[in-house]
Amino acid sequence: RTDLKSSSFYGKILTLGNYYLIWLLFGLNFKSFQTVQLFPRKFLQSIEIQSNGTFMPPELLIKAHRSGQRIKEVPLKYRPRPFGKGKCGSFKNIFKTFKEICRFRFQKL
């Protein structure tokens, strides 16, 4: 999702911060990292997923890119959340995600 018009100011800051941090640390230039993703089963069975939070989708894209998988972005129309409230913007989740990003980036490959 690249249209952030319906996001709050806080949501826009989090989205852009997440995007630029992943872009700077991993050099990937996707329009979005937190999206619906489809992968071949063989690829998913060949990797070890380390993240268990909101960094999991970017981790999968990074590993797919590094392993030479073809990646195609397909734009989807944004549909607002019909009810409820997102929980990823809490300080606790932001800190956990930042920790996962740093651990993944600076691990020995």
C-alpha atoms as one frame of an Amber mdcrd trajectory, in Angstrom:
protein
   0.000   0.000   0.000   1.562   3.238  -1.083  -1.435   5.536  -0.573  -1.178
   6.688   3.035  -3.964   9.289   2.856  -6.191   7.439   5.302  -3.374   6.861
   7.813  -2.899   9.055  10.831   0.245  11.174  11.088   1.665   8.618  13.549
   0.832   5.778  11.153   2.532   7.565   8.269   5.684   8.115  10.332   5.786
   4.438  11.343   5.196   3.223   7.785   7.802   5.483   6.229  10.296   4.827
   9.032   9.900   1.071   8.570  10.245   1.392   4.796  13.383   3.544   4.887
  15.056   1.518   7.648  14.652  -1.707   5.658  15.717   0.046   2.459  18.870
   1.457   4.101  19.889  -1.718   5.928  19.077  -4.263   3.225  19.100  -2.283
  -0.026  15.696  -3.501  -1.177  13.497  -1.066  -3.037   9.932  -2.363  -2.833
   6.900  -0.129  -2.577   5.809  -1.959   0.558   7.139  -4.699   2.799   4.097
  -5.347   5.001   1.832  -6.887   2.403   0.142 -10.061   1.270   2.889 -12.329
   0.003   2.782 -15.614  -1.880   5.814 -17.890  -2.064   6.506 -21.303  -3.552
   6.314 -24.007  -0.902   9.758 -25.281  -1.885  11.287 -21.878  -1.101   9.539
 -21.625   2.282  10.688 -25.141   3.193  14.270 -24.241   2.272  14.645 -21.313
   4.677  14.589 -20.807   8.406  12.275 -18.002   9.473  13.762 -16.190  12.449
  11.220 -13.437  13.051   7.948 -14.036  14.803   6.536 -10.543  14.648   5.929
  -7.757  12.184   9.394  -8.162  10.628   8.460 -11.568   9.201   7.113 -10.278
   5.831  10.243  -8.171   5.146  12.452 -11.083   6.258  10.750 -13.344   3.713
  11.231 -10.780   0.932  14.890 -10.279   1.845  15.561 -14.028   1.845  13.659
 -14.498  -1.406  15.671 -11.708  -3.024  18.979 -13.075  -1.725  18.173 -16.571
  -2.987  17.405 -15.314  -6.484  13.625 -15.733  -6.407  11.663 -13.659  -8.895
   9.630 -11.047  -7.077   6.759  -9.128  -8.576   4.754  -6.409  -6.866   1.096
  -6.202  -7.756  -0.808  -3.120  -6.563  -3.971  -3.790  -4.595  -6.751  -1.390
  -3.804  -6.632  -0.315  -0.182  -9.628  -1.274   1.895  -9.912   0.338   5.322
 -10.150  -1.840   8.398 -13.880  -2.526   8.895 -13.593  -2.649  12.691 -11.039
  -2.956  15.448  -7.774  -1.163  15.856  -4.233  -1.986  14.707  -1.844  -3.067
  17.440   1.521  -2.804  15.676   2.040   0.859  16.534   2.548   0.353  20.254
   5.980   1.198  21.633   6.406  -2.425  22.730   5.826  -3.743  19.192   7.970
  -1.038  17.591  10.864  -1.914  19.928  10.433  -5.657  19.272  10.425  -5.105
  15.504  13.475  -2.843  15.660  15.290  -5.521  17.673  14.389  -8.184  15.091
  15.564  -5.962  12.222  18.909  -5.277  13.908  19.450  -8.917  14.894  18.689
 -10.059  11.340  20.890  -7.372   9.730  23.937  -7.915  11.888  23.879 -11.701
  12.177  26.632 -13.700  10.532  25.423 -15.074   7.222
